Amino acid sequence: MDVFFSTFHNAADAGSVSLPAANRHLSIFRNCVDQDDPAILMTRCARPGAPLSGDYYLLLTQRRVVVVQETRPLHRLRLHLNINLRQLSNVTWRLDLSRPAIEVAATAMDGVRERFRMRLADSAAVWRVEELLREVFQGRRAEPAAVPVRAPRITAPALA
């Protein structure tokens, strides 16, 4: 069993996604993610700018973000976004504890600003997901950059 598959159901549980819904989207996610890339979070979300476009399911791994759209009338699945985390910039998120949700926004490499509102079960789930987002997006940036150290120049004393 590969690493992605062994972590996929735990990621769906962390994002309050039912097992049948997670399994329905598994084939698309599997095609977009490497086998050795562990799944961190799978959650149901919506696009605030397009409320009638259907439901979206967001998968976050150590290296990728994959978003699948499920259309409303026929429940067809369509890949919406498949991008490496290094190709995202200006990633922000905002918590909404009154209606347990997190709104995530990021700019893709082509300049398109994507926004998704994750619907979660309760406020405890909101804090868990916020911690996962912080680990993935700020964990790498918090590490100090390696600065090359040069050896000091030793000069010989001048002879007269």
C-alpha positions as CSV (number, residue, x, y, z in Angstrom):
1,M,0.0,0.0,0.0
2,D,1.4,3.4,-0.9
3,V,1.8,6.4,1.5
4,F,-1.0,8.5,-0.2
5,F,-3.6,5.8,0.1
6,S,-2.7,4.9,3.7
7,T,-3.1,8.6,4.8
8,F,-6.1,9.5,2.6
9,H,-8.9,8.4,4.9
10,N,-7.3,10.1,7.9
11,A,-7.1,13.3,5.9
12,A,-10.8,13.0,5.0
13,D,-11.7,12.4,8.6
14,A,-9.7,15.5,9.6
15,G,-11.8,17.6,7.2
16,S,-15.1,16.2,8.2
17,V,-15.7,14.4,4.9
18,S,-17.9,11.2,4.9
19,L,-16.3,8.0,3.8
20,P,-18.5,7.5,0.7
21,A,-17.8,11.0,-0.6
22,A,-14.0,10.5,0.0
23,N,-14.1,7.3,-1.9
24,R,-16.0,8.8,-4.8
25,H,-13.2,11.4,-5.3
26,L,-10.3,9.0,-4.6
27,S,-9.6,8.1,-8.3
28,I,-9.1,11.7,-9.4
29,F,-7.0,12.5,-6.4
30,R,-4.8,9.4,-6.9
31,N,-4.1,10.4,-10.5
32,C,-2.9,13.9,-9.4
33,V,-0.7,13.0,-6.4
34,D,2.5,10.9,-6.2
35,Q,2.3,7.7,-4.3
36,D,4.9,8.8,-1.7
37,D,3.1,12.2,-1.0
38,P,1.1,11.9,2.3
39,A,-2.4,13.4,2.4
40,I,-2.9,15.9,5.1
41,L,-6.4,17.2,4.6
42,M,-9.4,16.6,2.5
43,T,-12.4,18.8,3.0
44,R,-15.6,19.9,1.3
45,C,-15.6,23.6,0.3
46,A,-17.4,26.2,-1.9
47,R,-16.2,29.1,-3.9
48,P,-17.5,32.4,-2.3
49,G,-17.6,34.1,-5.7
50,A,-19.6,31.4,-7.4
51,P,-22.2,30.0,-5.0
52,L,-24.1,28.0,-7.7
53,S,-21.2,26.3,-9.3
54,G,-21.5,23.1,-7.1
55,D,-19.5,21.6,-4.4
56,Y,-15.7,21.4,-4.3
57,Y,-13.4,19.0,-2.5
58,L,-10.0,20.2,-1.6
59,L,-7.1,17.8,-1.0
60,L,-3.9,19.1,0.6
61,T,-0.8,17.0,0.7
62,Q,2.8,17.8,1.6
63,R,3.6,18.9,-2.0
64,R,0.2,19.6,-3.8
65,V,-3.2,21.2,-3.6
66,V,-5.9,19.4,-5.7
67,V,-9.4,20.7,-6.0
68,V,-12.2,18.7,-7.6
69,Q,-15.6,20.2,-8.6
70,E,-18.8,18.2,-8.2
71,T,-21.6,19.6,-10.4
72,R,-25.0,19.9,-8.7
73,P,-27.5,18.3,-11.0
74,L,-25.6,15.3,-12.3
75,H,-22.9,15.0,-9.6
76,R,-20.2,14.8,-12.3
77,L,-16.6,15.2,-11.1
78,R,-14.2,17.6,-12.8
79,L,-10.6,18.6,-11.9
80,H,-10.6,22.3,-11.0
81,L,-7.1,22.8,-9.7
82,N,-3.9,20.7,-9.5
83,I,-0.9,22.7,-8.4
84,N,2.4,22.3,-6.5
85,L,2.6,24.2,-3.3
86,R,5.7,26.0,-4.5
87,Q,3.7,27.5,-7.3
88,L,1.3,29.2,-4.9
89,S,1.9,32.7,-3.5
90,N,0.2,34.9,-1.0
91,V,-1.6,32.1,0.8
92,T,-4.0,33.4,3.4
93,W,-6.8,32.0,5.5
94,R,-9.4,33.4,7.8
95,L,-11.3,31.6,10.5
96,D,-15.1,31.9,11.0
97,L,-16.1,30.3,14.3
98,S,-19.7,31.5,14.2
99,R,-20.3,29.2,11.3
100,P,-17.5,26.6,11.6
101,A,-15.5,27.4,8.4
102,I,-12.2,28.6,7.1
103,E,-11.8,30.7,4.0
104,V,-8.5,30.0,2.2
105,A,-7.2,32.2,-0.6
106,A,-4.0,31.7,-2.8
107,T,-2.6,33.1,-6.0
108,A,-1.6,30.6,-8.6
109,M,1.4,31.0,-10.8
110,D,-0.7,32.3,-13.7
111,G,-1.9,35.2,-11.4
112,V,-5.4,33.8,-10.8
113,R,-6.6,34.3,-7.2
114,E,-8.4,31.2,-6.0
115,R,-10.7,31.4,-2.9
116,F,-12.4,28.5,-1.1
117,R,-14.6,28.3,2.0
118,M,-14.1,25.1,3.9
119,R,-17.2,24.0,5.8
120,L,-16.3,22.1,8.9
121,A,-18.2,20.2,11.6
122,D,-17.4,22.3,14.7
123,S,-15.1,24.9,16.1
124,A,-12.6,22.2,17.3
125,A,-12.3,21.0,13.7
126,V,-11.7,24.6,12.6
127,W,-8.7,24.9,15.0
128,R,-7.4,21.5,13.8
129,V,-7.5,22.5,10.2
130,E,-6.0,25.9,11.0
131,E,-3.1,24.1,12.7
132,L,-2.6,21.9,9.6
133,L,-2.6,24.9,7.3
134,R,-0.1,26.6,9.5
135,E,2.2,23.6,9.4
136,V,2.1,23.2,5.7
137,F,2.3,26.8,4.5
138,Q,4.3,28.4,7.3
139,G,6.4,25.5,8.5
140,R,8.8,25.6,5.6
141,R,9.0,29.4,5.6
142,A,9.8,29.5,9.3
143,E,13.0,27.6,8.8
144,P,16.0,29.8,8.5
145,A,17.6,29.9,5.1
146,A,21.0,28.3,4.8
147,V,23.6,31.1,4.5
148,P,27.0,30.0,3.1
149,V,29.8,30.6,5.6
150,R,33.0,31.8,4.1
151,A,36.3,31.1,5.7
152,P,38.0,34.2,7.0
153,R,40.8,35.5,4.9
154,I,44.2,35.1,6.5
155,T,46.7,37.6,5.4
156,A,50.4,37.1,6.0
157,P,52.2,40.0,7.7
158,A,54.2,42.1,5.2
159,L,57.9,41.6,5.3
160,A,60.2,44.6,5.1
